Amino acid sequence: MGEGKRKTYTAEFKAKVGLEAIRGVKAVNEIGQTSGVHPVQVGQWRREIQNQAETLFTIKRGPKKAEGPGDTEQLYSNIGRYGS
């Protein structure tokens, strides 16, 4: 059997293929064939996107936390270092 290196795909490529599978315009087998990826891999990327989709909206927005005393000490040292 041939010993070759595994193919590695960029995150952008995985997202593109996975989103195409989510849209459902083409069958997973067809997407795999046109993109050069095994259909099982296409399905895995689709599921990964679907599973992590809800975390996109869980980031809380609002005012940032006040800086602690350790942070202000760092700022003062930076001011002293780079000040006049």
C-alpha positions in Angstrom: 0.0 0.0 0.0 1.1 3.5 -0.7 2.4 5.6 2.2 1.5 9.2 1.6 1.0 12.2 3.7 -2.5 13.1 4.9 -4.1 16.0 3.2 -4.6 19.1 5.4 -7.3 21.6 4.7 -7.6 25.2 5.7 -10.3 26.3 8.1 -11.7 28.5 5.3 -12.0 25.5 2.9 -13.6 23.4 5.7 -16.1 26.1 6.4 -16.9 26.6 2.7 -17.5 22.9 2.1 -19.5 22.5 5.4 -21.7 25.4 4.7 -22.4 24.1 1.2 -23.5 20.8 2.8 -25.8 22.7 5.3 -27.4 24.6 2.4 -28.5 21.2 1.0 -28.5 22.3 -2.7 -26.2 19.4 -3.6 -25.9 15.9 -2.0 -23.1 15.3 0.3 -21.6 12.7 -2.1 -21.7 15.3 -4.9 -20.0 18.0 -2.7 -17.3 15.5 -1.8 -16.7 14.6 -5.4 -16.4 18.2 -6.6 -14.3 19.3 -3.7 -12.0 16.2 -3.6 -13.0 15.3 0.0 -14.6 12.0 1.2 -18.3 12.4 1.8 -17.9 11.3 5.4 -15.5 14.2 6.0 -18.0 16.6 4.5 -20.7 15.3 6.9 -18.3 15.7 9.8 -17.5 19.3 8.9 -21.2 20.0 8.5 -22.0 18.6 11.9 -19.1 20.6 13.5 -20.5 23.8 12.1 -24.0 23.0 13.3 -22.8 22.1 16.8 -20.8 25.2 17.2 -23.2 27.6 15.6 -25.0 28.5 18.9 -21.7 29.5 20.5 -21.4 32.4 18.0 -24.2 34.2 19.8 -23.3 33.4 23.4 -20.7 36.2 23.7 -22.0 38.8 26.1 -21.8 42.4 25.0 -21.8 45.3 27.3 -19.4 47.4 29.3 -16.0 45.9 30.0 -15.0 45.0 33.5 -13.1 47.6 35.5 -9.4 47.0 35.6 -8.0 45.6 38.8 -5.1 47.2 40.8 -2.6 44.9 39.1 -3.6 46.4 35.7 -3.1 50.0 36.8 0.3 49.2 38.2 1.3 47.8 34.8 -0.1 51.0 33.1 1.9 53.3 35.4 5.0 51.4 34.8 4.4 51.7 31.0 3.8 55.4 31.4 7.1 55.8 33.3 9.0 53.8 30.7 7.6 55.5 27.6 6.8 59.0 29.1 8.8 62.1 28.5 
